[in-house]
Amino acid sequence: MSLRNWVLAARPKTLTAAAAPVVAGTGLAAFHGGASTLPALAALVGALLIQVATNLANDYYDFVRGADTAERVGPVRVTQTGLLTPRAVHQGMMAALFAALLVGVYLVWIGGWSIVVMGLASLTAAVGYTAGPFPLAYHGLGDVFVFVFFGPVATAGTYYVQALSFSAEAVLAGAGVGALSTAILVVNNLRDRTTDERAGKRTLAVRLGASATRLQYLLLLATGAAVPPLGVALFGWPPATLSASLALGLASVPARRVLAHRDPRELLPALGETARVLAVYGLMLGSALALTR
């Protein structure tokens, strides 16, 4: 069980979905004079651990349920390929969840019982994404999970543990980040649509079909682009935050792949490219807020 196999299992390209809302929430806290280093770092570590736990759960439970087979086109799944045993992957998932819980204890000490609700909901959803009697991903609800928990919940939670107050602005910022995080999932599910359907995994891409899923991807990009102008108009965000909308220009390459692909393999680069769009977007939004306090 080499370190390389565990890195593959963690899926580093998806970790921007965990980091971006923390950067945006911290930038907004700094904009309002409430940024705090230790809670921000704890929020980042907790978010990364929940993302890793979600990825390991997905790897394990998709294999157990028969959704991951040799026909699958996407990146290597360590359980299906035998790089790691199912038992090891399950134990890794539990270890990541436990570590996230420990980080959550500190955040509860900082932010109080509101963090308990958000934290437990996030941990439950991380496992319930592919596990349990009603796995979200298998019933077309994976997109909702990603948007909510890697968008408004993570961003508003990050803001809260620093500023110690809830903010509609944080929810708006989270909507932009969550939309782009969901766009990463859309690329993944569009690529796997045929094999998921055969395995009985009724993702939203399976339910909507290819054409509507392509449209969903474009609408998610448009949502991300719309958030900074709304923040400027509604909450007086600095004009520099509009640079985050301009970052969506980087999405032209993966968008062309999503619209024009004929073979699922053609979507493989679009996953990382969309993740990079999210990373730049979160960084530009967060830094523009933080540096123009």
C-alpha positions as a Markdown table, in Angstrom:
| # | Residue | x | y | z |
|---|---|---|---|---|
| 1 | Met | 0.0 | 0.0 | 0.0 |
| 2 | Ser | 2.2 | 2.8 | -1.3 |
| 3 | Leu | 1.8 | 6.5 | -0.6 |
| 4 | Arg | 1.1 | 7.0 | -4.3 |
| 5 | Asn | -1.9 | 4.8 | -4.1 |
| 6 | Trp | -3.4 | 6.8 | -1.2 |
| 7 | Val | -2.7 | 10.0 | -3.1 |
| 8 | Leu | -4.7 | 8.5 | -6.1 |
| 9 | Ala | -7.5 | 7.5 | -3.7 |
| 10 | Ala | -7.6 | 11.1 | -2.2 |
| 11 | Arg | -8.1 | 12.5 | -5.8 |
| 12 | Pro | -6.0 | 15.7 | -5.4 |
| 13 | Lys | -7.7 | 17.4 | -8.4 |
| 14 | Thr | -11.0 | 17.6 | -6.5 |
| 15 | Leu | -9.5 | 19.2 | -3.4 |
| 16 | Thr | -10.0 | 22.7 | -4.8 |
| 17 | Ala | -13.7 | 22.1 | -4.1 |
| 18 | Ala | -12.8 | 22.0 | -0.4 |
| 19 | Ala | -10.3 | 24.8 | -0.4 |
| 20 | Ala | -12.2 | 27.4 | -2.5 |
| 21 | Pro | -15.1 | 28.1 | -0.1 |
| 22 | Val | -12.6 | 28.5 | 2.8 |
| 23 | Val | -10.6 | 31.0 | 0.8 |
| 24 | Ala | -13.8 | 32.9 | -0.1 |
| 25 | Gly | -15.2 | 32.8 | 3.4 |
| 26 | Thr | -11.9 | 34.0 | 4.9 |
| 27 | Gly | -11.6 | 36.8 | 2.4 |
| 28 | Leu | -15.1 | 38.0 | 3.3 |
| 29 | Ala | -14.2 | 37.8 | 7.0 |
| 30 | Ala | -11.1 | 39.9 | 6.3 |
| 31 | Phe | -13.2 | 42.4 | 4.3 |
| 32 | His | -15.3 | 42.9 | 7.4 |
| 33 | Gly | -12.3 | 43.0 | 9.8 |
| 34 | Gly | -13.0 | 39.6 | 11.4 |
| 35 | Ala | -10.4 | 37.3 | 9.9 |
| 36 | Ser | -8.7 | 35.0 | 12.4 |
| 37 | Thr | -5.8 | 32.7 | 11.4 |
| 38 | Leu | -6.3 | 29.6 | 13.5 |
| 39 | Pro | -10.1 | 29.2 | 12.9 |
| 40 | Ala | -9.4 | 29.7 | 9.1 |
| 41 | Leu | -6.7 | 27.0 | 9.1 |
| 42 | Ala | -8.9 | 24.7 | 11.0 |
| 43 | Ala | -11.8 | 25.2 | 8.6 |
| 44 | Leu | -9.4 | 24.5 | 5.7 |
| 45 | Val | -8.1 | 21.3 | 7.3 |
| 46 | Gly | -11.6 | 20.2 | 8.2 |
| 47 | Ala | -12.9 | 20.8 | 4.7 |
| 48 | Leu | -10.0 | 18.9 | 3.1 |
| 49 | Leu | -10.6 | 16.0 | 5.4 |
| 50 | Ile | -14.3 | 15.8 | 4.6 |
| 51 | Gln | -13.5 | 16.0 | 0.9 |
| 52 | Val | -11.0 | 13.1 | 1.2 |
| 53 | Ala | -13.5 | 11.1 | 3.2 |
| 54 | Thr | -16.1 | 11.7 | 0.6 |
| 55 | Asn | -13.7 | 10.5 | -2.2 |
| 56 | Leu | -12.7 | 7.4 | -0.2 |
| 57 | Ala | -16.4 | 6.6 | 0.5 |
| 58 | Asn | -17.2 | 7.0 | -3.2 |
| 59 | Asp | -14.3 | 4.7 | -4.2 |
| 60 | Tyr | -15.3 | 2.1 | -1.7 |
| 61 | Tyr | -19.1 | 2.1 | -2.0 |
| 62 | Asp | -19.2 | 2.4 | -5.7 |
| 63 | Phe | -17.1 | -0.8 | -5.9 |
| 64 | Val | -19.2 | -2.6 | -3.3 |
| 65 | Arg | -22.4 | -1.6 | -5.2 |
| 66 | Gly | -20.9 | -2.7 | -8.6 |
| 67 | Ala | -20.9 | 0.8 | -10.1 |
| 68 | Asp | -17.1 | 0.7 | -10.7 |
| 69 | Thr | -16.2 | -1.9 | -13.3 |
| 70 | Ala | -13.4 | -2.3 | -15.8 |
| 71 | Glu | -15.6 | -0.5 | -18.4 |
| 72 | Arg | -15.3 | 2.8 | -16.4 |
| 73 | Val | -13.5 | 5.5 | -18.3 |
| 74 | Gly | -12.5 | 7.9 | -15.5 |
| 75 | Pro | -9.4 | 8.3 | -13.3 |
| 76 | Val | -8.1 | 5.2 | -11.5 |
| 77 | Arg | -10.3 | 3.9 | -8.6 |
| 78 | Val | -8.0 | 2.2 | -6.2 |
| 79 | Thr | -10.6 | -0.3 | -4.9 |
| 80 | Gln | -11.8 | -1.5 | -8.3 |
| 81 | Thr | -8.3 | -1.8 | -9.6 |
| 82 | Gly | -7.0 | -3.6 | -6.5 |
| 83 | Leu | -4.3 | -1.0 | -5.7 |
| 84 | Leu | -5.8 | -0.9 | -2.2 |
| 85 | Thr | -8.1 | -3.4 | -0.5 |
| 86 | Pro | -11.7 | -2.5 | 0.2 |
| 87 | Arg | -11.0 | -2.9 | 3.9 |
| 88 | Ala | -8.1 | -0.4 | 3.7 |
| 89 | Val | -10.1 | 2.2 | 1.8 |
| 90 | His | -13.0 | 1.9 | 4.3 |
| 91 | Gln | -10.6 | 2.3 | 7.2 |
| 92 | Gly | -9.0 | 5.3 | 5.5 |
| 93 | Met | -12.5 | 6.8 | 5.1 |
| 94 | Met | -13.2 | 6.3 | 8.8 |
| 95 | Ala | -9.8 | 7.8 | 9.8 |
| 96 | Ala | -10.5 | 10.9 | 7.7 |
| 97 | Leu | -13.9 | 11.3 | 9.2 |
| 98 | Phe | -12.5 | 10.9 | 12.7 |
| 99 | Ala | -9.8 | 13.5 | 12.0 |
| 100 | Ala | -12.4 | 15.9 | 10.7 |
| 101 | Leu | -14.4 | 15.3 | 13.8 |
| 102 | Leu | -11.4 | 16.3 | 16.0 |
| 103 | Val | -10.9 | 19.5 | 14.0 |
| 104 | Gly | -14.7 | 20.1 | 14.5 |
| 105 | Val | -14.3 | 20.0 | 18.2 |
| 106 | Tyr | -12.0 | 23.0 | 18.1 |
| 107 | Leu | -14.3 | 24.8 | 15.7 |
| 108 | Val | -17.3 | 24.1 | 18.1 |
| 109 | Trp | -15.2 | 25.6 | 20.9 |
| 110 | Ile | -14.7 | 28.7 | 18.8 |
| 111 | Gly | -18.2 | 29.0 | 17.2 |
| 112 | Gly | -20.6 | 27.2 | 19.5 |
| 113 | Trp | -23.4 | 24.8 | 18.8 |
| 114 | Ser | -24.2 | 26.2 | 15.4 |
| 115 | Ile | -21.0 | 24.5 | 14.2 |
| 116 | Val | -22.2 | 21.2 | 15.6 |
| 117 | Val | -25.2 | 21.3 | 13.3 |
| 118 | Met | -23.2 | 22.2 | 10.2 |
| 119 | Gly | -20.4 | 19.8 | 11.0 |
| 120 | Leu | -22.5 | 16.8 | 11.7 |
| 121 | Ala | -24.6 | 17.5 | 8.6 |
| 122 | Ser | -21.4 | 17.7 | 6.5 |
| 123 | Leu | -20.0 | 14.4 | 7.9 |
| 124 | Thr | -23.3 | 12.6 | 7.4 |
| 125 | Ala | -23.6 | 13.8 | 3.9 |
| 126 | Ala | -20.0 | 12.9 | 3.1 |
| 127 | Val | -20.8 | 9.2 | 3.8 |
| 128 | Gly | -24.4 | 9.4 | 2.6 |
| 129 | Tyr | -23.2 | 10.5 | -0.8 |
| 130 | Thr | -22.7 | 6.9 | -1.8 |
| 131 | Ala | -23.5 | 4.9 | 1.3 |
| 132 | Gly | -26.6 | 4.0 | 3.3 |
| 133 | Pro | -30.1 | 3.0 | 2.3 |
| 134 | Phe | -30.6 | 6.1 | 0.2 |
| 135 | Pro | -27.2 | 7.1 | -1.3 |
| 136 | Leu | -27.5 | 10.6 | -2.7 |
| 137 | Ala | -25.4 | 10.1 | -5.8 |
| 138 | Tyr | -27.5 | 7.1 | -6.8 |
| 139 | His | -30.7 | 9.1 | -6.7 |
| 140 | Gly | -29.7 | 12.3 | -8.6 |
| 141 | Leu | -29.0 | 14.3 | -5.5 |
| 142 | Gly | -25.2 | 14.4 | -5.6 |
| 143 | Asp | -25.3 | 17.8 | -7.4 |
| 144 | Val | -27.4 | 19.2 | -4.6 |
| 145 | Phe | -25.1 | 17.9 | -2.0 |
| 146 | Val | -22.0 | 19.3 | -3.6 |
| 147 | Phe | -23.6 | 22.7 | -4.2 |
| 148 | Val | -24.9 | 23.1 | -0.7 |
| 149 | Phe | -22.0 | 21.6 | 1.4 |
| 150 | Phe | -19.1 | 22.8 | -0.8 |
| 151 | Gly | -20.8 | 26.1 | -1.4 |
| 152 | Pro | -23.0 | 28.1 | 1.1 |
| 153 | Val | -22.4 | 25.8 | 4.1 |
| 154 | Ala | -18.6 | 25.7 | 3.8 |
| 155 | Thr | -18.3 | 29.4 | 3.0 |
| 156 | Ala | -20.7 | 30.6 | 5.6 |
| 157 | Gly | -19.3 | 28.2 | 8.2 |
| 158 | Thr | -15.8 | 29.5 | 7.5 |
| 159 | Tyr | -17.0 | 33.1 | 7.8 |
| 160 | Tyr | -18.9 | 32.3 | 11.0 |
| 161 | Val | -16.0 | 30.7 | 12.9 |
| 162 | Gln | -14.0 | 33.9 | 12.3 |
| 163 | Ala | -16.5 | 36.7 | 12.4 |
| 164 | Leu | -18.9 | 34.8 | 14.8 |
| 165 | Ser | -22.0 | 35.9 | 12.9 |
| 166 | Phe | -24.0 | 34.6 | 10.0 |
| 167 | Ser | -23.9 | 36.6 | 6.8 |
| 168 | Ala | -26.1 | 36.7 | 3.7 |
| 169 | Glu | -23.0 | 37.8 | 1.8 |
| 170 | Ala | -21.2 | 34.5 | 2.8 |
| 171 | Val | -24.2 | 32.6 | 1.4 |
| 172 | Leu | -23.9 | 34.5 | -1.9 |
| 173 | Ala | -20.2 | 34.0 | -2.2 |
| 174 | Gly | -20.8 | 30.3 | -1.4 |
| 175 | Ala | -23.3 | 30.1 | -4.2 |
| 176 | Gly | -20.6 | 31.0 | -6.7 |
| 177 | Val | -18.1 | 28.6 | -5.3 |
| 178 | Gly | -20.7 | 25.9 | -5.0 |
| 179 | Ala | -21.8 | 26.3 | -8.6 |
| 180 | Leu | -18.3 | 25.7 | -9.9 |
| 181 | Ser | -17.7 | 22.8 | -7.5 |
| 182 | Thr | -20.9 | 21.3 | -8.9 |
| 183 | Ala | -19.6 | 21.9 | -12.4 |
| 184 | Ile | -16.7 | 19.6 | -11.6 |
| 185 | Leu | -19.1 | 16.9 | -10.6 |
| 186 | Val | -21.2 | 17.4 | -13.8 |
| 187 | Val | -18.1 | 16.7 | -15.9 |
| 188 | Asn | -17.5 | 13.6 | -14.0 |
| 189 | Asn | -21.1 | 12.4 | -14.2 |
| 190 | Leu | -21.4 | 13.3 | -17.9 |
| 191 | Arg | -18.3 | 11.2 | -18.6 |
| 192 | Asp | -19.6 | 8.2 | -16.6 |
| 193 | Arg | -23.3 | 8.6 | -17.7 |
| 194 | Thr | -23.4 | 5.4 | -19.8 |
| 195 | Thr | -21.6 | 3.1 | -17.3 |
| 196 | Asp | -23.5 | 4.6 | -14.3 |
| 197 | Glu | -26.8 | 3.9 | -16.0 |
| 198 | Arg | -25.9 | 0.3 | -16.6 |
| 199 | Ala | -25.0 | 0.0 | -12.9 |
| 200 | Gly | -28.2 | 1.5 | -11.7 |
| 201 | Lys | -26.5 | 4.7 | -10.5 |
| 202 | Arg | -29.2 | 7.3 | -11.4 |
| 203 | Thr | -27.1 | 10.4 | -11.3 |
| 204 | Leu | -28.6 | 13.7 | -12.4 |
| 205 | Ala | -26.7 | 13.3 | -15.7 |
| 206 | Val | -28.4 | 9.9 | -16.2 |
| 207 | Arg | -31.8 | 11.4 | -15.4 |
| 208 | Leu | -31.4 | 14.5 | -17.6 |
| 209 | Gly | -29.5 | 13.1 | -20.5 |
| 210 | Ala | -26.4 | 14.4 | -22.3 |
| 211 | Ser | -27.9 | 17.5 | -23.9 |
| 212 | Ala | -29.5 | 18.8 | -20.7 |
| 213 | Thr | -26.3 | 18.0 | -18.7 |
| 214 | Arg | -24.3 | 20.1 | -21.1 |
| 215 | Leu | -26.7 | 23.0 | -20.5 |
| 216 | Gln | -26.5 | 22.4 | -16.7 |
| 217 | Tyr | -22.7 | 22.8 | -17.0 |
| 218 | Leu | -23.0 | 26.1 | -18.8 |
| 219 | Leu | -25.6 | 27.4 | -16.3 |
| 220 | Leu | -23.3 | 26.6 | -13.4 |
| 221 | Leu | -20.5 | 28.6 | -15.0 |
| 222 | Ala | -22.9 | 31.5 | -15.5 |
| 223 | Thr | -24.0 | 31.3 | -11.9 |
| 224 | Gly | -20.4 | 31.6 | -10.7 |
| 225 | Ala | -19.8 | 34.5 | -13.0 |
| 226 | Ala | -22.9 | 36.3 | -11.8 |
| 227 | Val | -22.1 | 36.2 | -8.1 |
| 228 | Pro | -19.3 | 38.9 | -7.9 |
| 229 | Pro | -21.5 | 41.6 | -9.8 |
| 230 | Leu | -24.3 | 40.8 | -7.4 |
| 231 | Gly | -22.0 | 41.2 | -4.5 |
| 232 | Val | -20.9 | 44.6 | -5.7 |
| 233 | Ala | -24.5 | 45.7 | -6.4 |
| 234 | Leu | -26.1 | 44.3 | -3.2 |
| 235 | Phe | -23.4 | 44.4 | -0.6 |
| 236 | Gly | -20.9 | 46.9 | -1.7 |
| 237 | Trp | -18.1 | 44.5 | -2.5 |
| 238 | Pro | -15.1 | 46.1 | -4.0 |
| 239 | Pro | -14.9 | 46.3 | -7.8 |
| 240 | Ala | -11.8 | 44.1 | -7.7 |
| 241 | Thr | -14.0 | 41.1 | -7.0 |
| 242 | Leu | -15.2 | 41.3 | -10.6 |
| 243 | Ser | -11.8 | 39.8 | -11.4 |
| 244 | Ala | -13.3 | 36.5 | -10.2 |
| 245 | Ser | -16.0 | 36.7 | -12.9 |
| 246 | Leu | -13.2 | 37.3 | -15.5 |
| 247 | Ala | -11.6 | 34.1 | -14.3 |
| 248 | Leu | -14.5 | 32.2 | -15.9 |
| 249 | Gly | -12.7 | 33.0 | -19.2 |
| 250 | Leu | -10.5 | 30.0 | -18.3 |
| 251 | Ala | -13.6 | 27.8 | -18.6 |
| 252 | Ser | -13.8 | 28.3 | -22.3 |
| 253 | Val | -11.5 | 25.3 | -22.9 |
| 254 | Pro | -13.4 | 22.7 | -20.7 |
| 255 | Ala | -16.7 | 24.2 | -21.9 |
| 256 | Arg | -15.8 | 23.4 | -25.5 |
| 257 | Arg | -14.9 | 19.9 | -24.5 |
| 258 | Val | -18.2 | 19.4 | -22.7 |
| 259 | Leu | -20.2 | 20.7 | -25.6 |
| 260 | Ala | -18.3 | 19.0 | -28.5 |
| 261 | His | -17.2 | 15.6 | -27.0 |
| 262 | Arg | -18.4 | 12.4 | -28.7 |
| 263 | Asp | -16.3 | 10.0 | -26.7 |
| 264 | Pro | -16.3 | 10.0 | -22.8 |
| 265 | Arg | -12.5 | 9.9 | -22.9 |
| 266 | Glu | -12.5 | 13.4 | -24.4 |
| 267 | Leu | -13.8 | 14.7 | -21.1 |
| 268 | Leu | -10.9 | 13.5 | -19.0 |
| 269 | Pro | -8.9 | 16.8 | -19.3 |
| 270 | Ala | -12.1 | 18.8 | -18.6 |
| 271 | Leu | -12.2 | 17.6 | -15.0 |
| 272 | Gly | -8.9 | 19.1 | -14.0 |
| 273 | Glu | -9.5 | 22.2 | -16.1 |
| 274 | Thr | -12.8 | 22.9 | -14.4 |
| 275 | Ala | -11.1 | 22.4 | -11.0 |
| 276 | Arg | -8.5 | 24.9 | -12.0 |
| 277 | Val | -11.2 | 27.4 | -12.9 |
| 278 | Leu | -12.7 | 26.9 | -9.4 |
| 279 | Ala | -9.2 | 27.4 | -7.8 |
| 280 | Val | -8.6 | 30.7 | -9.6 |
| 281 | Tyr | -12.1 | 31.9 | -9.0 |
| 282 | Gly | -11.9 | 31.2 | -5.2 |
| 283 | Leu | -8.5 | 32.7 | -4.9 |
| 284 | Met | -9.4 | 35.9 | -6.8 |
| 285 | Leu | -12.7 | 36.4 | -5.0 |
| 286 | Gly | -11.1 | 35.8 | -1.6 |
| 287 | Ser | -8.0 | 37.9 | -2.2 |
| 288 | Ala | -10.0 | 40.8 | -3.7 |
| 289 | Leu | -12.2 | 40.9 | -0.6 |
| 290 | Ala | -9.3 | 40.6 | 1.8 |
| 291 | Leu | -6.9 | 43.1 | 0.2 |
| 292 | Thr | -9.5 | 45.8 | -0.3 |
| 293 | Arg | -10.9 | 45.9 | 3.2 |
